[in-house]
Amino acid sequence: MKNKVIYFVLMLVLTACFKGENQDENFIIFGHSYGECIGPDCVKVFKLTDTSLYFDIYANERKQGKKKYVELANSEFLKARELSDLFPSELLTMRDTTFGCPDCRDQGALILRYSTDKKTLNFLIDQDKNEIPAFLHKYVDKVNQVISKIKVK
């Protein structure tokens, strides 16, 4: 039962992160979420465009259904820009997908949204590599590494 509740909460977070995005814009939204966590690092969501990186301060504050992006310094954009080039091509042929059981055991979830050329894909990925396909391992590591390096206020 606990796993179903955690999964439901994660799906609400995922929906809130993506609600109202401009579908014509090229971007990747990436972030992580830890449900059984207290503090400012529990939910971090970023939006990466071709020229800028933004931080969703409402996701960080866990304001469901709302988002407010603030543009980060160019130095932070430079830390994240390679995530576009490294995005796994295998994901581009899939529909919206959940891999594993994200955060069901307090292991966290990786949030991804890929949008380009009016094609938008949403993914929720378990942080436990034993629960996800091997082709995702390096990208999950890279996203986590980038998140840890980005400085927000």
GINOR-V416420 format. One record per pair of residues at least 4 apart in sequence whose ideal C-beta (glycine too) atoms are under 7 Angstrom apart, sorted by sequence separation. I is the first residue (numbers start at 1). GAP is how many residues later the second one is. If there is no record, write none. Layout:
{{I | GAP} {I | GAP}}
This chain:
{{1 | 4} {2 | 4} {3 | 4} {4 | 4} {5 | 4} {6 | 4} {7 | 4} {8 | 4} {9 | 4} {10 | 4} {11 | 4} {12 | 4} {13 | 4} {14 | 4} {15 | 4} {38 | 4} {56 | 4} {57 | 4} {72 | 4} {74 | 4} {76 | 4} {77 | 4} {82 | 4} {83 | 4} {87 | 4} {98 | 4} {103 | 4} {132 | 4} {136 | 4} {137 | 4} {138 | 4} {139 | 4} {140 | 4} {141 | 4} {142 | 4} {143 | 4} {144 | 4} {145 | 4} {146 | 4} {37 | 5} {48 | 5} {58 | 5} {72 | 5} {103 | 5} {115 | 5} {126 | 5} {103 | 6} {126 | 6} {46 | 7} {47 | 7} {102 | 7} {113 | 7} {114 | 7} {125 | 7} {34 | 8} {46 | 8} {58 | 8} {59 | 8} {129 | 8} {132 | 8} {46 | 9} {47 | 9} {58 | 9} {113 | 9} {33 | 10} {58 | 10} {18 | 11} {45 | 11} {56 | 11} {57 | 11} {112 | 11} {125 | 11} {129 | 11} {17 | 12} {31 | 12} {32 | 12} {56 | 12} {31 | 13} {56 | 13} {57 | 13} {111 | 13} {112 | 13} {31 | 14} {45 | 14} {55 | 14} {31 | 15} {54 | 15} {55 | 15} {109 | 15} {110 | 15} {125 | 15} {29 | 16} {30 | 16} {43 | 16} {44 | 16} {54 | 16} {109 | 16} {29 | 17} {43 | 17} {54 | 17} {55 | 17} {109 | 17} {110 | 17} {29 | 18} {30 | 18} {54 | 18} {109 | 18} {43 | 19} {52 | 19} {53 | 19} {107 | 19} {108 | 19} {13 | 20} {27 | 20} {28 | 20} {40 | 20} {107 | 20} {27 | 21} {107 | 21} {27 | 22} {47 | 22} {102 | 22} {10 | 23} {26 | 23} {53 | 23} {91 | 23} {102 | 23} {25 | 24} {26 | 24} {53 | 24} {99 | 24} {102 | 24} {10 | 25} {52 | 25} {96 | 25} {100 | 25} {101 | 25} {9 | 26} {96 | 26} {97 | 26} {98 | 26} {99 | 26} {100 | 26} {53 | 27} {87 | 27} {94 | 27} {99 | 27} {17 | 28} {31 | 28} {100 | 28} {6 | 29} {13 | 30} {91 | 30} {101 | 30} {110 | 30} {100 | 31} {48 | 32} {91 | 32} {99 | 32} {100 | 32} {48 | 33} {99 | 33} {110 | 33} {46 | 34} {99 | 34} {48 | 35} {48 | 36} {99 | 37} {17 | 39} {17 | 42} {90 | 45} {19 | 46} {88 | 47} {16 | 48} {88 | 48} {16 | 49} {17 | 50} {88 | 51} {12 | 52} {30 | 53} {86 | 53} {28 | 55} {28 | 56} {86 | 56} {28 | 59} {83 | 59} {83 | 60} {83 | 63} {45 | 66} {80 | 66} {79 | 67} {35 | 68} {34 | 69} {33 | 70} {36 | 70} {79 | 70} {80 | 70} {79 | 71} {34 | 74} {76 | 74} {33 | 75} {76 | 75} {32 | 76} {33 | 76} {32 | 77} {32 | 78} {33 | 78} {32 | 79} {31 | 80} {72 | 80} {30 | 81} {29 | 82} {30 | 82} {29 | 83} {29 | 84} {28 | 85} {28 | 86} {27 | 88} {26 | 89} {25 | 90} {26 | 90} {10 | 92} {23 | 92} {10 | 93} {7 | 94} {17 | 94} {21 | 94} {24 | 94} {18 | 95} {23 | 95} {6 | 97} {7 | 97} {14 | 97} {23 | 97} {55 | 97} {3 | 98} {6 | 98} {10 | 99} {3 | 101} {44 | 103} {18 | 104} {46 | 104} {14 | 108} {14 | 110} {32 | 112} {30 | 113} {10 | 114} {32 | 115} {31 | 116}}
